[in-house]
Amino acid sequence: MAHSQKSIKDHTRQRTQPNLDSEAIAQQLEDLIKPCVYSQLAYYRSFGMRERILSLPFMMAVVLTILWRQVPSVRELHRMLARENLLWVKITKVSQQALSQRLLTFPAEMFERVLQDLLPQLQERWQNRQKRPHPESVTWAKQHYDHLWIADASTLEALFRKLKSLEIVPCGQLAGRICTVLDLETRFPVKTWFSEEPYYHETHFTDLLLGILPKKTLLLIDRGFWNFRFFETIIEAQSELKQLFIL
């Protein structure tokens, strides 16, 4: 059943200005992510993309700024680039049209590779910092299982029509289906899969999930993964399964 515009909170939340900058947060993001970005330059060049202004480091800083400061539109992003530094990118004059086209054509795989480079560092930091006590259920589970994982899938909305090139896209179009596996203890992603088919059921991801599932894993899932053959395969692989019904 289609949702009305008023029932979708992201559509009704009016945001006309980006969040304020924070020098401390910006520096932390730069220290963490910038080395991972530059380590991917050789792979980026393999796409045959030009490196002039809208390069990999430039686009990574721009997209991080959009997410972190919740920039409401490409027009506002264009204005910000002309008047302030965005993370490691200095004030830059670039046309709004070029920026829009680059956002539409930039390979999503580059963001995934930077994330995969970053995750080991985040894991190490998590291991070294003082952690809060676990709930009793998690403490008990850790005594019996080597891995505590959560798997879930969600349907993605298409980009709001903030780019001029998207004006002809019909309203209400969906962007696809995503499935993510999280480590329950650290909350970090283990694996993420994406399908352009928005009506894929969770069971379309079960073979991929089985391909990465280690032994002695407590897997938390919802009823979307309900499939007896899937359960049987996990049991035969000597992993344990726990159903989590989310009502």
Buried (B, 14 or more C-beta within 10 A) or exposed (E): EEEEEEEEEEBEEEEEEBEEBEEEEBEEBBEEBBEBBBEBEEEBEEEEBEEEBBBBBBBBBBBBBBEBBEBBBBBBBBBBBEEEBBBBBEEBEBEBEEBBBBBEEBBEEBBEBBBBBBBEEEEEEBEEEEEEEBEEEBEEBBEEBEBBBBBBBEEBBBEEBBBEEBEEEEEEEEEBBBBBBBBBBBEEEBBEBEBEEBEBBBBBBBEEBEEEBEEEBBBBBBEBBBEEEBBEBBEEEEBBBEEEEEE
